Each structure stands twice: as structure tokens, then as C-alpha cells.
Amino acid sequence: MLIHCSLFKLKPQTPPGVKDRIVAEFRELGPKIPYIRKITVGTNTSDFSVIRRIAASKGVSHVQEGYDLAVIIHLDSVEDYYAYCADESHWELVRQYLLPNQAERASIQITSD
């Protein structure tokens, strides 16, 4: 099994509601692409003021804020990941919602049992 994980930091000027719309669009994407076995998507629920306080109490002063949104997709193989990458439904979501609003993106693909 291959797990694809993307993290997105949105621009500060991203309009209200766009984050929720991106989540909804990714959830709708799962059933549209047959080789996606499972998709998990959501927004960051951490309160960084609490995390910073905890880190400071442990002697760590540099804690960056995390990302705003995570997408985790389970696929059977690397080939299925490449097919997902090439799928027009995926690119439509990227062009319409992510590119206009993302400030940063990080991604990784890992294998799992």
C-alpha cells in the first residue's frame, strides 16, 4: 500500500469558507477516482499558543505554526499514485481551489503494510 500525504498552508487573505470548501472537494474526489482506497482530509485543530507554552516549559523556544490542511490518500501502488496525479478531477481541484489559495505545500509518499 502507498500513502500519499499533502500538507497545505493557506494564504492569510484566503476568503472565509474556502478551507471548508477544499475539504469538501477532496472528500468528493475520493469516489470519483477508483484507485483511491481511502481519503482522509481535514483542517488543523491545534492551538499553537498551547503548543508554544508546552514547548517553552521544556526549554524549546522555536516552534513554527503548522499547516492549515492535510490530505492523506491510500492507494494500492506507486502506479496508482501516478494515475491519481494525472487524473483531471485532481487537477481541476488543484487549479480551482489550491493554487489560488496556497502559500506552501509539503508532500510525501510512503509505503505501508
Backbone hydrogen bonds, N-H to C=O, Kabsch-Sander energy under -0.5 kcal/mol:
donor,donor_aa,acceptor,acceptor_aa,energy
2,L,75,L,-3.0
3,I,110,I,-3.4
4,H,2,L,-0.5
4,H,73,I,-3.0
5,C,108,I,-2.9
6,S,71,V,-2.6
7,L,106,A,-3.1
8,F,69,L,-2.6
9,K,104,E,-2.3
10,L,8,F,-0.5
11,K,101,N,-3.3
14,T,11,K,-1.9
18,V,15,P,-1.8
21,R,17,G,-1.9
22,I,18,V,-2.6
23,V,19,K,-2.1
24,A,20,D,-2.3
25,E,21,R,-2.6
26,F,22,I,-2.4
27,R,23,V,-2.3
28,E,24,A,-2.0
29,L,25,E,-1.3
30,G,26,F,-1.3
32,K,28,E,-0.7
32,K,29,L,-0.7
33,I,29,L,-1.3
33,I,30,G,-0.8
36,I,33,I,-1.8
37,R,35,Y,-0.7
37,R,74,H,-2.8
38,K,74,H,-1.2
40,T,72,I,-3.0
42,G,70,A,-1.9
44,N,68,D,-2.0
48,F,46,S,-0.8
50,V,47,D,-0.9
51,I,47,D,-1.8
52,R,48,F,-2.7
53,R,49,S,-1.7
54,I,50,V,-2.5
55,A,51,I,-2.7
56,A,52,R,-2.8
57,S,53,R,-1.9
58,K,54,I,-0.7
58,K,55,A,-1.2
59,G,56,A,-1.7
60,V,55,A,-2.8
61,S,59,G,-0.6
63,V,61,S,-0.8
68,D,8,F,-1.9
69,L,8,F,-1.8
70,A,42,G,-2.6
71,V,6,S,-2.5
72,I,40,T,-3.4
73,I,4,H,-3.1
74,H,38,K,-3.0
75,L,2,L,-3.0
76,D,35,Y,-0.5
81,Y,77,S,-1.6
82,Y,78,V,-2.4
83,A,79,E,-2.1
84,Y,80,D,-2.5
85,C,81,Y,-2.7
86,A,82,Y,-1.7
87,D,83,A,-1.0
87,D,84,Y,-0.8
91,W,87,D,-1.8
92,E,88,E,-2.5
93,L,89,S,-1.7
94,V,90,H,-2.2
95,R,91,W,-2.9
96,Q,92,E,-2.4
97,Y,93,L,-2.6
98,L,93,L,-1.3
99,L,94,V,-2.9
101,N,98,L,-1.3
102,Q,98,L,-2.8
103,A,9,K,-3.7
104,E,9,K,-1.9
106,A,7,L,-2.3
108,I,5,C,-2.2
110,I,3,I,-2.7
112,S,1,M,-2.4
